[in-house]
Amino acid sequence: MMATYKQIQNDVKNRFGITVKTCWIAHVKETNGLKPRIAPNRISKNSRKNPCPNRYKSIIEESMRRFKMIK
């Protein structure tokens, strides 16, 4: 069972004191081969308006590893 975006946000906030956006989590999921749900308010299905900044990618991936979403 996958962790929710809220669980990942809370984990990152508690461990690193950083608030991450859900669109960043979706971008990291996609780059790791997971299929995120397409948000109904997403403007373009082919491009991201707010991709995850590189400095937060490893932090989000670490949280995803804790929840056993990725290896």
CYANA upper distance limits for C-alpha pairs under 8 A (distance plus 0.5 A):
  2 MET  CA     67 PHE  CA      7.73
  2 MET  CA     68 LYS  CA      8.30
  2 MET  CA     69 MET  CA      6.53
  3 ALA  CA      7 GLN  CA      6.54
  3 ALA  CA      8 ILE  CA      7.24
  3 ALA  CA     64 MET  CA      8.33
  3 ALA  CA     67 PHE  CA      6.77
  3 ALA  CA     69 MET  CA      7.95
  4 THR  CA      8 ILE  CA      6.95
  5 TYR  CA      9 GLN  CA      6.60
  5 TYR  CA     22 THR  CA      6.77
  5 TYR  CA     25 ILE  CA      7.48
  6 LYS  CA     10 ASN  CA      6.56
  7 GLN  CA     11 ASP  CA      6.58
  8 ILE  CA     12 VAL  CA      6.66
  8 ILE  CA     60 ILE  CA      7.94
  8 ILE  CA     63 SER  CA      6.76
  8 ILE  CA     64 MET  CA      7.53
  9 GLN  CA     13 LYS  CA      6.56
  9 GLN  CA     19 THR  CA      7.05
  9 GLN  CA     20 VAL  CA      6.50
  9 GLN  CA     21 LYS  CA      8.17
  9 GLN  CA     22 THR  CA      8.26
 10 ASN  CA     14 ASN  CA      6.49
 11 ASP  CA     15 ARG  CA      6.59
 11 ASP  CA     63 SER  CA      7.10
 12 VAL  CA     16 PHE  CA      6.07
 12 VAL  CA     17 GLY  CA      7.30
 12 VAL  CA     18 ILE  CA      6.71
 12 VAL  CA     19 THR  CA      7.52
 12 VAL  CA     20 VAL  CA      7.97
 12 VAL  CA     59 ILE  CA      7.66
 12 VAL  CA     60 ILE  CA      7.47
 12 VAL  CA     63 SER  CA      7.06
 13 LYS  CA     17 GLY  CA      4.91
 13 LYS  CA     18 ILE  CA      5.34
 13 LYS  CA     19 THR  CA      6.01
 13 LYS  CA     20 VAL  CA      8.33
 14 ASN  CA     18 ILE  CA      8.49
 20 VAL  CA     24 TRP  CA      7.27
 20 VAL  CA     25 ILE  CA      8.02
 20 VAL  CA     56 TYR  CA      8.41
 21 LYS  CA     25 ILE  CA      7.19
 22 THR  CA     26 ALA  CA      6.75
 23 CYS  CA     27 HIS  CA      6.68
 23 CYS  CA     50 ASN  CA      7.18
 23 CYS  CA     51 PRO  CA      7.54
 23 CYS  CA     52 CYS  CA      7.86
 24 TRP  CA     28 VAL  CA      6.75
 24 TRP  CA     50 ASN  CA      7.63
 24 TRP  CA     51 PRO  CA      6.38
 24 TRP  CA     52 CYS  CA      4.81
 24 TRP  CA     53 PRO  CA      8.21
 25 ILE  CA     29 LYS  CA      6.61
 25 ILE  CA     52 CYS  CA      7.90
 25 ILE  CA     60 ILE  CA      7.28
 26 ALA  CA     30 GLU  CA      6.68
 26 ALA  CA     36 PRO  CA      6.30
 27 HIS  CA     31 THR  CA      6.75
 27 HIS  CA     51 PRO  CA      6.63
 27 HIS  CA     52 CYS  CA      6.65
 28 VAL  CA     32 ASN  CA      6.74
 28 VAL  CA     52 CYS  CA      7.47
 28 VAL  CA     57 LYS  CA      7.02
 28 VAL  CA     60 ILE  CA      7.78
 28 VAL  CA     61 GLU  CA      7.61
 29 LYS  CA     33 GLY  CA      7.01
 29 LYS  CA     34 LEU  CA      5.58
 29 LYS  CA     35 LYS  CA      7.30
 29 LYS  CA     36 PRO  CA      6.97
 30 GLU  CA     34 LEU  CA      5.68
 30 GLU  CA     35 LYS  CA      6.31
 30 GLU  CA     36 PRO  CA      6.91
 32 ASN  CA     70 ILE  CA      7.92
 38 ILE  CA     42 ARG  CA      7.58
 38 ILE  CA     45 LYS  CA      8.09
 44 SER  CA     48 ARG  CA      7.65
 52 CYS  CA     56 TYR  CA      7.31
 52 CYS  CA     57 LYS  CA      6.91
 53 PRO  CA     57 LYS  CA      7.05
 54 ASN  CA     58 SER  CA      8.10
 55 ARG  CA     59 ILE  CA      8.38
 56 TYR  CA     60 ILE  CA      6.80
 57 LYS  CA     61 GLU  CA      6.65
 58 SER  CA     62 GLU  CA      6.53
 59 ILE  CA     63 SER  CA      6.92
 60 ILE  CA     64 MET  CA      6.71
 61 GLU  CA     65 ARG  CA      6.66
 61 GLU  CA     70 ILE  CA      8.17
 62 GLU  CA     66 ARG  CA      6.91
 63 SER  CA     67 PHE  CA      7.04
 64 MET  CA     68 LYS  CA      6.71
 64 MET  CA     69 MET  CA      5.77
 64 MET  CA     70 ILE  CA      6.58
 65 ARG  CA     69 MET  CA      6.25
 65 ARG  CA     70 ILE  CA      5.68
 65 ARG  CA     71 LYS  CA      6.39
